[in-house]
Amino acid sequence: MNSRERVMTAANHREPDRVPVDMVLTIDVYRDMKKVLNMEHLPETPRMGRWTEVQMPIEMIEKLGLDMYYISPRSGVSVHTKGFDDGSFTDEWGCYWKKTAIDGGHFYFELVNPPLANATMEDLETYEWPDPEDPKRYAGLKEEMKEVRETTNLAILAKFAGAVFELATYMRGHERWYRDIINNQEFAHALMDKICQIQKRTNEVIMAEVGDYVDILRLSGEDLGMQDRPLISPKTFKKVVKPHLKELWEHAKKTLHNYNPEAKIMLHTCGSVRPFIADFIECGVDILDPVQPGAKDMNRYELKEAFGKDIVFHGNIDIQKILPFGTLEDITNEVKDAIKALAPGGGFLLAPAHNVQGDVSAEKLVHMVNCVHEYGNYPISLD
Amino acid sequence: MEILKKIAETLYDGNEDAMPGLVQEAIENGFSAQEVLDAMMAGMAIVGDEFSRDELYIPEVLCSCHAMMEGSKVLKPLLTDQDAKALGTVILGSVQGDMHDIGKNLVGMMLEGRGLKVIDIGIDVPPEKFVEAAIGNNADIVACSALLTTTMPEISKIEKAFVDAGIRDKVKIMIGGAPITQDFCDRMECDAYAKDAGGAATLAVKMCEN
């Protein structure tokens, strides 16, 4: 069984030959990985995204023994798009990403000065929104995906579908937005609808270009969970937020299936989100990512029992304690436990529960993958 | 007393727009500014407790905090110096390298809602700024927020900065943020860890009362 068959078998709730494994590295871990794998010839900074995640070269994916090639859309360009001397930038939606140094010489991009912080309903009409037809967003994607398809057996995960709720949070600012969804719902609906319509059209345009190559379409981050509870109440989710997400996700799936009827859609949503999982399933989500193991009510055995027949789990290897601070033995135990809980019957794609940050050594990640190769073979037989 | 009850309920419901009018009405009905403030703080204590028990969510709590702020604006000019005397002073900030502020702001609003004076020194705050602010404001507590595993190490630098400045025994260091645990707090030799904003307010009140 090759990587793509392995991923798609698991994504169809059947048992492949072994549990598929993948990961996304941020820049510092990538550089460490080059050293550990003795691949110093690889580029220093392969296409870095706004979370400092890099495009892992095919050669590294194959040497590590991973099963998935992640691909992100290119940046669109609007009147807002601007780069600054210190490395900070404003994106096409007008969100300002400040380059911020963190301990150990790393950096991150953090959102500050939300563009719609003081906006009114009228302002939403006159704001200069990104153009969904912008061809810059998919420039070169087709060639890259064609190459991956023709020269490898990797599954292709496309991070193309944009967010609604989370993007509204960026544009309005967290505090203001969370108050909007309670006390200013007319505005909240108007903003989410505006974003949703742009995202729908963007999906149509990009799928027409490269939909044939997409195995898994990742719906962009709609983080709805915190560490100890959901970010918003189930009541507010159902009444205010879900209608917009349902509209976008159903449209994304339908559009994707016009080009590849076998493809799956994956929702990325961090934290404690258990009360929403039935809603995600109802909205057509096939795969849930990252199934954050340390968050409240996200016990992997209970989730498999409650939802395993209807949704596939992706991620689930702890990045808050075990990968950064645990020993190699802790990592072995984490991988074995995740496999034992989630892999039986298929339906599990193992990965670190988010982009791996600079506080995790490449050595630990190599060990994590080796553990999957050792303990993830079907039929699963772990005590 | 009906109006005070209504104020506490409105605060709990987070109805920011209704708050100033109700506070004004209570004052016109002869209640003192302190009585109205007490009613609001009682409402805030319920919000904090329910949040700590995972019964409330951030958006509702934020609305309650903003309702408190709106009500306080009406009361401020009416409070005497004696009334306005705070239970204690807290320096609040997100550690260096950490741009996250919603948790910090929520803690700040909760602390104010429980009668503490809060000096918010912002995000991305280097250790020496925490020390400077604590000395300059004669603070009882320094509250540090770290939301990332990569910014957690800043906490030990802050603790050390207070030791180096020779004022570690005069200030309590309270820490919080998603990756922070009681165990981490103990290892960093900090004084208190709170898992959420409601817990932070209860702890801070307790530390200032002692």
Chai-1 contact restraints between the chains, C-beta under 6 A:
chainA,res_idxA,chainB,res_idxB,connection_type,confidence,min_distance_angstrom,max_distance_angstrom,comment,restraint_id
A,T100,B,M99,contact,1.0,0.0,6.0,A-B,restraint_1
A,I102,B,G97,contact,1.0,0.0,6.0,A-B,restraint_2
A,I102,B,T150,contact,1.0,0.0,6.0,A-B,restraint_3
A,I102,B,T151,contact,1.0,0.0,6.0,A-B,restraint_4
A,D103,B,G97,contact,1.0,0.0,6.0,A-B,restraint_5
A,D103,B,T150,contact,1.0,0.0,6.0,A-B,restraint_6
A,D103,B,P153,contact,1.0,0.0,6.0,A-B,restraint_7
A,E110,B,M99,contact,1.0,0.0,6.0,A-B,restraint_8
A,H174,B,I102,contact,1.0,0.0,6.0,A-B,restraint_9
A,E175,B,L62,contact,1.0,0.0,6.0,A-B,restraint_10
A,E175,B,I102,contact,1.0,0.0,6.0,A-B,restraint_11
A,Y178,B,I58,contact,1.0,0.0,6.0,A-B,restraint_12
A,Y178,B,P59,contact,1.0,0.0,6.0,A-B,restraint_13
A,Y178,B,L62,contact,1.0,0.0,6.0,A-B,restraint_14
A,R179,B,L62,contact,1.0,0.0,6.0,A-B,restraint_15
A,R179,B,C63,contact,1.0,0.0,6.0,A-B,restraint_16
A,I181,B,P59,contact,1.0,0.0,6.0,A-B,restraint_17
A,I182,B,P59,contact,1.0,0.0,6.0,A-B,restraint_18
A,I182,B,C63,contact,1.0,0.0,6.0,A-B,restraint_19
A,N183,B,C63,contact,1.0,0.0,6.0,A-B,restraint_20
A,Q227,B,A178,contact,1.0,0.0,6.0,A-B,restraint_21
A,R229,B,D54,contact,1.0,0.0,6.0,A-B,restraint_22
A,I232,B,Y57,contact,1.0,0.0,6.0,A-B,restraint_23
A,I232,B,P59,contact,1.0,0.0,6.0,A-B,restraint_24
A,S233,B,Y57,contact,1.0,0.0,6.0,A-B,restraint_25
A,Q320,B,P179,contact,1.0,0.0,6.0,A-B,restraint_26
A,P324,B,T149,contact,1.0,0.0,6.0,A-B,restraint_27
A,Q357,B,T150,contact,1.0,0.0,6.0,A-B,restraint_28
A,D359,B,T149,contact,1.0,0.0,6.0,A-B,restraint_29
A,D359,B,T150,contact,1.0,0.0,6.0,A-B,restraint_30
